[in-house]
Amino acid sequence: MDANRSARYCRCGTRLARDNKSGQCAPCQTKARDFIIQPPEFPDDFWDTDQFRDAFIAQHIGHVSRAYRKHPQHIAVYGKDGVPQGVVAGWLGLTQAQISRIENGAPVRHLDSLTHWARTLRIPEHLLWFKLPGEPSASGNGRTADVGRAAIPQQAPPLPVLLQPSSLGLPLGGGNGYASAMQSFRAADRQVGGGHLYATVVKYLQAEVAPRMFGVDHGSDGRLAFTAAAALTEMAGWMAHDAGRDQAAEQHFARSLDLVKLGSDRQLGVHILASMSHLAHHQGKPADAIQYARRGREALARGPRLPELEARLLAMQARGFAALRRSDDCTQLLIEAERVLEVQPAEERSLWVSHFDEGSLANEAARCLRQLGDLAQAERQAERVIELRPRDRTRSRAFGQLILVTVLIAQGRPDEACAVAQEVLDATQQLGSYLVIQQLLDLRRLLEPHRGTRVAAEFLSCLDEALRERVWLYQWLTQDGRGDGTALGEKW
């Protein structure tokens, strides 16, 4: 009887092995991983709902998307909101904001876009109101849709960034193609995190960019290929860092710095030095972080002024001084960074360089002030991050919230901390970020002394269940031994 009472079951009803801490059986774990990468093919009866029927009659792919996300089958698994818009965005190579506009805006009429949606979501052809190119089929109501290619301006087919590189169909051979790939990876990274995307970006570099760097494609622009390779290698470094692979991240950043010299993009070179400074902070090397930031500022000073990059480097230096407990130097640099952000740029920002805005600076300031013990100002800056970061910026918003949580705990306000932390848990269910998991594990340790209160005890129970699933995922993602999934498991 005791054994039966202690038995645990997957949501599908399968009994779980005693050493299975994930809460899911192996087939369900595989299904969950595959679902992040691409949607499954459902039987015909999946599409037999009133919501789908109304959407197909309205000939509105956005309404089809909403009906898909909020299908009863998905609500049963993902909760009342169904499949997050960010997951669908990842499948299609769009942003969450674009999915929202398509679901709530006018019907899409461009055949290429409709075809991409239909094939990605694996909608049965007989339900469509338009013909798929090269496939002689009619819509379910017996009419061929009047979908004109000139109905809206032509646009490049969206990029399904979460598929294997060989099947991506990425636009290459020119600046717009490389930049489109970069932006699509960035959009997906914000939604699902580096843990899910790192291997894909590396394979894309190897299979698509490298041949154009070394002359295999004789019609390619060599300098552009090296610049793109530098930018994408730096991005791979960030994704490796987010996946808990800091040694690989360090190698990627070093290689990207070498590559950018061949591409001659000054801003990108400075941007990479700022990334190296950030990584040094996480490795507990504040002196190295300060030095990288200083090198970046020296390089930036030799050309037209770009306030965003300058402010980022000042913030990196400030974090180094905060770690060294040099409060006055840190504060002075943060004030200077705030002032610099208000300056008009002397040249356009390189398309390879990511934004550094008020929310970014507030995040760095909150980290510095928390480390220096100025909890009131750290709280204000963390709240500023949350205010400036929309919900589709899942990871950066979560970082701001988690800083606020630690500040609230330090101020003796654990109930408020639990409320904010619960928002993080809910928002990051689909996010594959080692850094977020690591901070959640640290949060568990900080809240443990408060377990005697009802609010903390209830939240810690939810947190433990969430961590079981997320730590398991990272152990799977790093099963080749190159990441810190094992270390996470030991910490857990």
C-alpha positions in Angstrom: 0.0 0.0 0.0 2.8 2.5 0.9 4.4 1.8 -2.5 1.2 2.5 -4.3 0.7 5.8 -2.4 4.2 7.0 -3.3 3.9 6.0 -7.0 4.1 8.9 -9.4 2.5 9.2 -12.9 3.0 11.3 -16.0 0.1 13.4 -17.2 -0.5 10.7 -19.8 -1.1 8.1 -17.1 2.2 6.2 -17.4 3.8 5.2 -14.1 7.2 7.1 -13.6 10.3 5.3 -12.6 11.6 6.1 -9.1 14.6 8.0 -10.4 12.6 10.0 -12.9 12.6 13.6 -11.5 11.2 15.3 -14.6 7.5 14.5 -14.0 7.2 13.2 -17.5 7.6 9.8 -19.1 10.2 9.4 -21.9 7.7 9.6 -24.8 6.2 12.8 -23.3 9.6 14.3 -22.8 10.5 13.6 -26.4 7.2 15.1 -27.6 7.7 18.2 -25.5 11.2 18.8 -26.9 10.0 18.2 -30.5 7.1 20.6 -30.0 9.6 23.4 -29.3 11.4 22.7 -32.6 8.4 22.3 -34.9 4.6 21.6 -34.7 3.5 18.0 -35.0 1.2 16.6 -37.6 -2.3 16.2 -36.1 -5.1 13.9 -37.2 -8.0 15.4 -39.2 -10.3 15.5 -36.2 -7.9 18.0 -34.5 -9.0 20.6 -37.0 -12.7 19.9 -36.5 -13.6 22.7 -34.1 -16.0 25.7 -34.4 -13.0 28.1 -34.0 -11.2 26.5 -36.9 -14.3 26.4 -39.0 -15.0 30.1 -38.4 -11.3 31.0 -39.2 -11.3 29.1 -42.5 -14.6 30.6 -43.5 -13.2 34.1 -42.8 -10.1 33.2 -44.8 -7.9 34.7 -42.0 -4.6 32.9 -41.2 -4.3 35.0 -38.0 -7.6 33.6 -36.8 -6.4 30.1 -37.7 -3.2 30.8 -35.6 -5.3 31.8 -32.6 -7.6 28.8 -33.0 -4.5 26.5 -33.2 -2.8 28.0 -30.1 -6.0 27.9 -28.0 -7.1 24.5 -29.1 -8.6 22.5 -26.2 -5.8 19.9 -26.6 -3.2 22.6 -26.1 -5.0 24.3 -23.2 -5.1 21.0 -21.4 -1.3 20.9 -21.6 -0.2 24.5 -21.5 -2.9 26.2 -19.4 -5.6 28.6 -20.2 -3.6 30.6 -22.8 -2.6 27.5 -24.8 0.5 27.6 -26.9 2.4 30.8 -26.4 2.7 33.2 -29.3 6.4 33.0 -28.9 6.5 29.3 -29.7 4.5 29.8 -32.9 6.8 32.8 -33.8 9.8 30.5 -33.4 8.3 28.0 -35.8 7.6 30.6 -38.4 10.8 32.7 -38.0 8.8 35.8 -36.8 8.6 37.8 -33.6 5.9 37.5 -31.0 4.8 41.0 -31.9 4.4 40.0 -35.5 2.2 37.0 -34.6 0.1 39.3 -32.4 -0.4 41.8 -35.3 -1.3 39.0 -37.8 -3.8 37.4 -35.3 -5.5 40.8 -34.6 -5.0 42.6 -37.9 -6.4 42.4 -41.4 -6.2 39.1 -43.3 -2.9 38.2 -44.9 -3.4 38.0 -48.7 0.2 37.2 -49.9 0.3 33.7 -51.3 4.0 33.1 -50.2 3.2 34.0 -46.6 0.0 31.9 -46.5 1.8 28.9 -48.0 4.5 29.2 -45.3 1.9 29.3 -42.6 0.0 26.4 -44.0 3.0 24.2 -44.4 4.6 25.1 -41.1 1.4 24.4 -39.1 0.7 21.3 -41.3 -2.8 22.4 -42.1 -4.6 19.7 -44.2 -4.8 21.0 -47.8 -8.5 20.4 -48.2 -9.3 23.0 -45.5 -7.4 25.8 -47.2 -9.1 28.6 -49.2 -6.1 28.9 -51.5 -4.0 26.6 -53.7 -0.5 25.6 -52.5 2.0 26.3 -55.3 2.6 23.3 -57.5 -0.1 21.3 -55.9 -3.5 21.1 -57.7 -5.9 21.3 -54.9 -9.1 23.2 -54.0 -10.3 24.6 -50.8 -12.8 22.7 -48.6 -15.7 24.9 -49.7 -15.1 24.0 -53.4 -13.8 27.5 -54.3 -10.3 28.6 -55.2 -9.3 31.5 -53.1 -8.6 34.8 -54.9 -5.2 35.4 -53.4 -3.2 38.0 -55.4 0.5 38.3 -55.1 0.2 42.0 -55.5 -2.3 42.4 -52.7 0.4 43.4 -50.3 4.1 44.4 -50.9 6.4 41.5 -51.6 8.4 40.3 -48.7 11.0 37.6 -48.1 9.6 34.3 -46.9 9.8 34.1 -43.1 12.7 32.0 -41.6 11.8 28.9 -39.5 14.8 29.3 -37.3 14.2 26.4 -35.0 14.5 23.8 -37.7 17.8 22.1 -38.7 20.0 24.5 -40.8 19.7 22.2 -43.9 16.0 22.8 -44.0 15.9 26.5 -43.2 16.1 27.9 -46.7 17.9 31.0 -45.4 18.4 33.9 -47.8 22.1 34.1 -48.5 24.6 35.8 -50.8 24.1 39.4 -49.8 23.8 41.8 -46.9 20.1 41.5 -46.6 20.2 37.7 -46.5 22.8 37.5 -43.8 21.1 40.2 -41.8 17.7 38.5 -42.2 19.2 35.3 -40.7 20.7 37.3 -37.9 17.5 39.1 -37.0 15.5 35.9 -37.1 17.9 34.1 -34.8 17.7 37.1 -32.5 13.9 37.1 -32.4 13.7 33.4 -31.7 16.5 33.7 -29.0 14.5 36.3 -27.1 11.6 33.8 -26.9 13.1 30.4 -26.4 16.6 31.0 -25.2 20.1 29.9 -26.2 19.7 26.3 -24.9 17.4 25.5 -27.8 19.2 27.5 -30.5 22.9 27.2 -29.9 23.5 24.0 -31.9 21.3 25.4 -34.8 23.4 28.6 -35.1 26.7 26.7 -35.0 25.4 24.3 -37.8 24.2 27.3 -39.8 27.7 28.9 -39.6 29.4 25.6 -40.6 27.0 24.7 -43.5 26.0 28.1 -44.9 28.5 30.8 -44.0 31.8 29.0 -43.9 31.7 28.0 -47.6 31.3 31.7 -48.6 34.2 32.7 -46.4 36.7 30.4 -47.9 35.9 30.7 -51.6 33.7 27.7 -52.2 31.0 30.1 -53.5 32.9 32.2 -56.0 30.1 34.7 -56.4 30.0 35.7 -52.8 31.3 38.9 -51.2 34.3 37.8 -49.1 34.4 40.8 -46.7 30.7 40.6 -46.1 30.9 36.9 -45.4 33.7 37.5 -42.8 31.6 40.3 -41.2 28.5 38.0 -41.1 30.6 35.2 -39.7 32.0 37.4 -37.0 28.5 38.6 -36.0 27.0 35.1 -36.0 29.9 33.7 -34.2 29.5 36.4 -31.5 25.8 35.4 -31.4 26.7 31.8 -30.9 28.9 32.9 -28.0 25.9 34.5 -26.3 23.8 31.5 -26.9 26.5 29.2 -25.5 26.6 31.5 -22.5 22.9 31.3 -22.1 23.1 27.5 -22.4 25.7 27.3 -19.6 28.7 26.8 -21.8 30.9 29.7 -20.8 34.1 28.0 -22.1 32.6 27.6 -25.5 31.3 31.2 -25.3 34.8 32.5 -24.6 36.1 30.7 -27.6 33.3 32.0 -29.9 34.0 35.6 -28.7 37.7 35.3 -29.3 37.1 33.9 -32.8 34.6 36.5 -33.7 37.1 39.2 -32.7 39.6 37.7 -35.1 37.0 37.4 -37.9 35.8 41.0 -37.6 39.3 42.3 -38.4 38.8 40.8 -41.9 35.4 42.2 -42.3 36.4 45.7 -41.1 33.2 46.6 -39.2 34.5 48.9 -36.4 31.2 49.0 -34.4 30.9 45.2 -34.5 34.5 44.9 -33.1 33.6 47.2 -30.2 30.4 45.3 -29.7 32.3 42.0 -29.4 34.7 43.5 -26.8 31.6 44.6 -24.7 30.3 41.0 -24.9 33.7 39.7 -23.7 33.5 42.1 -20.8 30.1 40.8 -19.9 31.3 37.2 -20.0 34.3 38.1 -17.8 31.9 39.5 -15.2 30.0 36.2 -15.1 33.3 34.3 -14.7 34.2 36.4 -11.7 37.0 38.4 -13.4 36.1 42.1 -12.9 39.6 43.3 -13.7 39.5 41.6 -17.1 35.9 42.9 -17.7 37.1 46.5 -17.0 40.1 46.0 -19.4 37.9 44.7 -22.3 35.5 47.7 -21.8 38.4 50.1 -21.8 39.7 48.6 -25.1 36.3 49.0 -26.6 36.1 52.7 -25.6 39.5 53.3 -27.0 38.5 51.7 -30.4 35.2 53.6 -30.4 37.0 56.9 -29.8 38.9 56.6 -33.1 35.7 57.1 -35.1 32.3 58.7 -35.2 30.5 58.6 -31.9 27.9 55.9 -31.2 26.2 56.6 -27.9 24.6 53.1 -27.5 27.9 51.3 -27.7 29.6 53.9 -25.5 26.9 53.6 -22.8 27.2 49.8 -22.9 31.0 49.9 -22.3 30.6 52.5 -19.5 28.1 50.1 -17.9 30.4 47.2 -18.2 33.2 49.2 -16.5 30.7 50.2 -13.8 29.9 46.6 -13.0 33.6 45.9 -12.7 34.0 48.7 -10.1 30.9 47.5 -8.3 32.5 44.0 -8.0 35.7 45.7 -6.6 33.5 47.7 -4.2 34.6 51.1 -5.7 31.3 52.7 -5.2 32.2 56.3 -6.3 33.8 55.1 -9.6 30.8 52.9 -10.3 28.3 55.6 -9.6 30.2 58.1 -11.8 30.3 55.7 -14.7 26.6 54.9 -14.5 25.7 58.6 -14.5 27.9 59.2 -17.5 26.3 56.2 -19.3 22.9 57.7 -18.7 24.0 61.1 -20.1 25.6 59.5 -23.1 22.5 57.6 -24.1 20.8 61.0 -24.6 23.4 62.1 -27.2 22.5 61.9 -30.9 24.6 59.3 -32.8 27.2 60.6 -35.3 26.6 57.6 -37.6 24.0 54.9 -38.1 24.2 51.9 -35.9 25.7 48.8 -37.7 23.0 46.2 -38.5 25.2 43.6 -36.7 25.1 45.4 -33.4 22.3 44.9 -31.0 20.5 47.7 -29.2 21.5 49.1 -25.8 18.7 51.3 -24.5 17.4 52.7 -21.2 16.1 49.2 -20.2 19.5 47.7 -20.8 21.2 50.4 -18.7 18.7 50.0 -15.9 19.4 46.3 -15.8 23.2 46.9 -15.4 22.6 49.7 -12.9 20.3 47.4 -10.8 23.1 44.7 -10.7 25.7 47.3 -9.7 23.6 48.9 -7.0 22.5 45.6 -5.5 26.1 44.5 -5.3 27.0 47.8 -3.6 24.2 47.3 -1.0 22.0 50.3 -2.2 18.8 48.2 -2.1 16.4 51.2 -2.5 18.0 52.3 -5.7 18.5 48.8 -7.0 14.7 48.2 -6.5 14.0 51.4 -8.5 16.2 50.4 -11.4 14.8 46.8 -11.5 11.3 48.2 -11.6 12.4 50.4 -14.4 13.6 47.3 -16.4 10.2 45.7 -15.9 8.4 48.9 -17.0 10.5 49.2 -20.2 10.6 45.5 -21.2 7.4 44.3 -22.9 6.2 40.7 -22.2 7.5 39.4 -25.5 11.1 40.2 -24.3 10.8 37.2 -22.0 14.3 36.7 -20.9 15.4 40.3 -20.4 12.2 41.1 -18.5 12.8 38.0 -16.3 16.3 39.1 -15.5 14.9 42.4 -14.2 12.2 40.6 -12.2 14.7 38.3 -10.7 17.0 41.2 -9.6 13.9 42.7 -8.0 13.1 39.4 -6.2 16.5 39.2 -4.6 16.3 42.9 -3.5 12.8 42.3 -2.0 14.1 39.2 -0.1 17.1 41.2 1.2 14.7 43.9 2.4 12.7 41.4 4.4 9.7 41.3 2.0 9.5 37.6 1.0 5.8 37.6 0.2 6.2 40.3 -2.4 9.3 38.5 -3.7 7.2 35.3 -4.2 4.5 37.1 -6.2 7.1 38.5 -8.6 8.9 35.2 -8.8 5.7 33.4 -9.7 5.3 35.7 -12.7 8.8 34.7 -13.8 7.9 31.0 -13.5 4.8 31.5 -15.6 6.5 33.6 -18.3 9.6 31.4 -18.8 8.0 28.0 -19.2 9.2 27.8 -22.8 12.5 29.6 -22.2 15.6 27.4 -22.6 18.0 29.6 -20.6 20.6 28.1 -18.2 21.1 31.6 -16.7 17.4 31.8 -15.7 17.5 28.3 -14.2 20.7 29.2 -12.3 19.0 32.3 -10.9 15.9 30.3 -9.9 18.1 27.8 -8.1 19.8 30.7 -6.2 16.3 32.1 -5.5 15.3 28.8 -3.9 18.3 29.0 -1.6 17.4 32.6 -0.6 13.8 31.7 0.1 14.5 28.6 2.1 14.8 30.4 5.5 11.2 31.7 4.9 9.7 28.3 4.2 7.8 28.6 7.5 5.5 31.2 6.0 2.5 30.0 4.0 3.2 32.1 0.9 6.9 31.1 0.7 6.0 27.4 1.3 3.4 27.3 -1.5 5.7 29.1 -3.9 8.7 26.9 -3.1 6.5 23.9 -3.8 5.7 25.3 -7.3 9.4 26.3 -7.8 10.6 22.8 -7.0 8.3 21.2 -9.5 9.3 23.7 -12.2 13.0 23.2 -11.5 12.7 19.4 -11.7 11.5 19.8 -15.3 13.9 22.5 -16.3 17.0 21.0 -14.8 16.2 17.7 -16.6 15.9 19.5 -19.9 19.3 21.1 -19.4 20.9 17.8 -18.5 19.5 16.5 -21.8 20.7 19.5 -23.7 24.2 19.1 -22.3 24.4 15.3 -22.3 27.5 15.5 -24.5 29.4 16.7 -21.5 30.3 20.2 -22.8 27.8 22.1 -20.7 27.0 22.5 -17.0 23.8 20.4 -17.0 25.4 17.9 -14.6 26.4 20.7 -12.3 22.9 22.0 -12.3 21.6 18.6 -11.4 24.0 18.4 -8.5 23.0 21.9 -7.3 19.4 20.8 -7.5 
